[in-house]
């Protein structure tokens, strides 16, 4: 998943404070947070869930777009993030601990170990909407594989829907945390002969070494009768592999267009369809991350593809 130091273009534009320079880093951080949070309060959060240039989307995909809305669970996450960000002792501890731990382990693992920068992709209710699940009906979807599950905070919001929950994760520290949640942790390349009713690949495709091989593997392990793949991508597409020395993937997905709606067309036509997937539903959500000393929360634009296999 995307690191919590990334932010959208809005956050990048508003990250420079107009306050006079302060001597202490902590003082500068607090002053910056006051201004950054003021900017966050002015955002119309309804835009997070809407297509900006729907006219660029192919008509058949535009018909499959489902607009979601901020719900209670999403609002609660934002409020908790603000409260945690306002807790100065916790933020100082997180900053010092993360700096020390990254001498020995990757930043993502360090943040997961100390409980810093938890992510939010969708609420349980939003997840059910994406899968067309009705609380009044018995679901035929019983098994979930969450690829790149991180610290398990996103997996938790999906787990209640399924009888069996499987995860994959590169970080051994994260694997330990996932095991403590009671999830079955599979090897990155060893999913045995298991078939899954739902596979989630949330903000992983732009962060893995071999994205095309991963999609092929997902297709092989998806239940052919009623299996669903829920895949999210931050667009515009910018691959970055944390564990590679040059941070480039070993397999490249070539996207020529620039705007998100144009890139959605390309992904469906040139990546998903040739690999045997077809689009069932499309949506857009904010990819949220807990904040730090300088901002209550971070966000990116996430595009959600609900895919089935031919």
C-alpha positions in Angstrom: 0.0 0.0 0.0 1.0 3.6 -0.5 3.2 5.1 2.1 1.7 7.7 4.4 4.1 10.3 3.3 2.4 10.6 -0.1 -0.4 13.0 -0.6 -2.6 14.3 -3.4 -1.7 17.4 -5.4 -4.0 19.5 -3.2 -2.0 18.5 -0.1 1.3 19.2 -1.9 0.2 22.6 -3.0 -0.9 23.6 0.5 2.0 22.1 2.4 4.1 25.2 2.6 3.2 27.3 5.6 2.9 31.1 5.5 4.0 31.3 9.1 7.3 32.9 10.0 10.3 30.5 10.4 10.4 28.9 13.9 13.5 27.6 15.6 12.2 24.2 16.7 11.2 21.5 14.3 8.3 20.6 16.6 7.1 24.2 16.7 7.3 24.5 12.9 5.3 21.2 12.6 2.6 22.4 15.0 2.3 25.8 13.1 2.2 23.9 9.8 -0.5 21.6 11.1 -2.7 24.5 12.0 -2.6 25.9 8.5 -2.8 22.5 6.8 -5.8 21.4 8.8 -7.5 24.7 8.0 -7.1 23.9 4.3 -8.5 20.4 4.9 -11.6 21.9 6.5 -12.4 23.8 3.3 -12.5 20.7 1.1 -15.8 19.7 -0.4 -15.5 16.0 0.4 -18.3 15.0 -1.9 -15.8 15.5 -4.8 -13.8 12.5 -3.5 -16.5 10.2 -4.8 -17.2 11.8 -8.2 -15.7 11.5 -11.7 -14.2 14.8 -12.7 -14.1 14.2 -16.5 -16.8 11.6 -17.0 -17.0 12.7 -20.7 -13.6 11.1 -21.3 -14.8 7.7 -20.0 -16.1 5.2 -22.6 -19.9 5.1 -22.5 -20.0 1.4 -21.5 -17.8 2.1 -18.5 -19.6 5.3 -17.6 -22.9 3.3 -17.3 -21.1 1.0 -14.8 -20.0 3.8 -12.5 -21.5 3.7 -9.0 -21.1 6.9 -7.0 -20.6 6.2 -3.3 -20.8 8.7 -0.5 -19.0 9.4 2.8 -20.7 7.3 5.5 -20.5 7.1 9.3 -17.5 4.8 9.3 -15.5 7.0 7.0 -16.3 10.1 9.0 -15.4 8.3 12.2 -12.0 7.4 10.7 -11.3 11.0 9.8 -12.3 12.2 13.4 -10.1 9.5 15.0 -7.2 10.6 12.7 -7.6 14.2 13.8 -7.7 13.2 17.5 -4.6 11.1 17.1 -2.8 13.9 15.1 -3.6 16.4 17.9 -2.0 14.1 20.5 1.4 15.7 20.6 3.1 13.1 22.9 2.0 10.3 20.6 3.2 12.1 17.5 6.6 12.8 19.0 6.9 9.1 20.0 5.9 8.0 16.5 8.3 10.3 14.8 11.3 9.3 17.0 10.5 5.6 16.9 10.0 5.5 13.1 13.3 7.3 12.5 15.1 4.8 14.7 13.4 1.7 13.3 14.0 2.7 9.6 17.7 2.3 10.3 16.9 -1.5 10.4 13.7 -2.1 8.5 11.6 -0.5 5.7 9.5 2.5 6.6 6.2 0.7 5.9 7.2 -2.1 8.3 8.3 0.4 10.9 5.0 2.4 10.8 3.0 -0.9 11.0 5.0 -2.0 14.0 4.3 1.2 16.0 0.7 1.6 14.7 1.4 4.7 12.7 -0.3 5.7 9.5 -3.2 3.3 9.3 -5.1 3.3 6.0 -8.7 3.5 5.1 -10.0 2.4 1.6 -13.7 1.7 2.2 -16.1 1.1 5.0 -17.8 -2.3 5.5 -21.0 -0.9 4.1 -19.3 0.5 1.0 -17.5 -2.8 0.5 -20.9 -4.7 0.6 -22.3 -2.2 -2.0 -19.4 -2.9 -4.3 -20.2 -6.6 -4.1 -23.9 -6.2 -4.3 -24.4 -7.8 -0.9 -27.7 -7.5 0.9 -27.8 -8.0 4.7 -31.2 -9.7 4.3 -29.8 -12.3 2.0 -27.4 -15.2 2.6 -24.1 -14.5 0.8 -22.6 -17.1 -1.4 -19.2 -15.4 -1.0 -17.4 -17.2 1.8 -13.6 -16.8 1.2 -11.5 -13.7 0.9 -7.9 -13.2 -0.2 -6.5 -9.8 0.6 -3.2 -9.2 -1.3 -0.7 -6.9 0.3 -2.8 -6.7 3.5 -0.4 -4.5 5.4 -1.2 -4.2 9.1 -4.6 -5.6 8.6 -6.6 -2.5 9.4 -8.3 -2.5 5.9 -8.7 -6.3 6.0 -10.7 -5.9 9.3 -13.4 -3.9 7.5 -14.0 -6.8 5.1 -13.4 -9.8 7.3 -16.9 -9.9 8.9 -18.4 -10.8 5.5 -16.5 -14.0 5.1 -16.1 -17.4 6.8 -12.4 -17.7 5.8 -9.9 -14.8 5.4 -6.5 -15.2 3.8 -3.8 -12.6 3.3 -0.4 -12.1 1.7 2.2 -9.6 2.8 5.9 -9.2 2.1 6.9 -7.7 5.4 7.6 -10.4 8.1 6.5 -7.9 10.8 3.1 -7.3 9.0 2.8 -11.1 8.6 3.1 -11.5 12.4 0.4 -8.8 12.9 -2.0 -10.4 10.4 -1.5 -13.8 12.1 -2.4 -12.2 15.4 -5.7 -11.1 13.9 -6.5 -14.8 13.1 -6.0 -14.5 9.3 -4.3 -17.2 7.4 -1.1 -15.8 5.9 -0.1 -17.3 2.5 3.2 -17.0 0.8 3.6 -14.3 -1.8 3.9 -16.9 -4.6 2.3 -19.9 -2.9 -1.5 -19.9 -2.8 -1.6 -23.7 -2.9 -4.6 -24.9 -5.0 -7.0 -22.6 -3.3 -9.8 -20.8 -5.1 -11.3 -17.6 -3.6 -14.7 -16.1 -3.9 -13.3 -12.6 -3.6 -9.7 -11.3 -4.1 -8.8 -7.8 -3.1 -5.8 -6.0 -4.6 -5.9 -2.6 -3.0 -3.3 -0.2 -4.2 -0.8 -3.0 -4.8 -0.6 -3.1 -8.6 1.5 0.1 -8.7 3.7 -1.1 -5.9 4.6 -4.7 -6.9 7.5 -6.0 -9.0 5.5 -8.0 -11.5 1.9 -6.6 -11.8 1.0 -8.5 -14.9 2.1 -11.8 -13.4 0.1 -11.0 -10.3 -3.1 -10.4 -12.4 -2.6 -13.7 -14.1 -2.2 -15.5 -10.8 -5.3 -13.8 -9.5 -7.3 -15.0 -12.4 -6.1 -18.6 -11.8 -7.2 -18.5 -8.2 -10.5 -16.7 -8.5 -13.7 -18.9 -8.2 -14.7 -19.3 -11.9 -18.5 -19.4 -11.0 -19.0 -16.2 -9.0 -15.5 -14.9 -8.1 -14.9 -11.1 -7.9 -11.7 -9.1 -8.0 -11.8 -5.7 -6.3 -8.8 -3.7 -7.4 -8.0 -0.2 -6.5 -5.6 2.1 -8.2 -4.4 5.6 -7.4 -4.5 7.5 -10.7 -2.7 9.0 -12.5 -0.6 5.8 -12.5 2.9 6.1 -11.0 4.6 2.8 -10.2 7.0 2.7 -7.3 8.4 -0.5 -5.8 9.7 0.0 -2.2 11.8 -3.1 -2.1 13.6 -2.7 -5.5 16.9 -0.8 -5.5 15.9 1.5 -8.3 12.2 1.4 -7.2 11.1 0.4 -10.7 8.9 -2.7 -11.4 10.3 -5.7 -13.3 7.2 -5.8 -15.5 5.9 -2.5 -16.9 2.4 -1.5 -17.6 2.6 1.2 -20.3 -0.1 3.9 -19.9 0.1 6.6 -22.5 -2.7 8.9 -21.4 -2.5 11.4 -18.6 -6.0 12.0 -17.0 -7.5 9.4 -14.7 -10.6 8.8 -16.8 -8.4 8.2 -19.9 -6.2 5.9 -17.9 -9.3 3.9 -16.7 -10.1 3.3 -20.4 -6.6 2.1 -21.0 -6.4 -0.2 -18.0 -9.7 -1.9 -18.9 -9.0 -2.2 -22.7 -5.2 -2.9 -22.7 -4.6 -4.6 -19.3 -7.7 -6.2 -17.7 -9.6 -7.5 -20.8 -6.6 -9.2 -22.5 -5.9 -11.0 -19.2 -9.5 -12.3 -19.1 -11.3 -9.8 -16.8 -14.4 -7.8 -17.6 -15.7 -4.8 -15.7 -18.8 -5.3 -13.5 -18.7 -2.0 -11.5 -16.6 1.2 -11.3 -16.3 3.7 -8.5 -14.1 6.3 -6.9 -13.1 6.7 -3.2 -10.6 8.6 -1.2 -7.6 6.6 -0.1 -7.2 7.9 3.4 -4.2 7.7 5.8 -3.8 8.8 9.4 -1.9 12.0 9.7 1.1 13.1 11.7 2.5 16.1 13.4 1.9 18.3 10.3 -1.5 17.2 9.1 -4.6 15.4 10.5 -4.9 13.0 7.5 -3.6 12.4 4.0 -5.6 11.4 1.0 -5.3 10.3 -2.6 -7.8 9.6 -5.3 -8.6 5.9 -5.5 -10.4 4.3 -8.5 -12.2 1.0 -7.7 -12.6 -1.7 -10.3 -14.9 -4.6 -9.6 -13.9 -7.3 -12.1 -15.1 -10.8 -13.0 -13.4 -13.4 -15.2 -14.7 -14.5 -18.6 
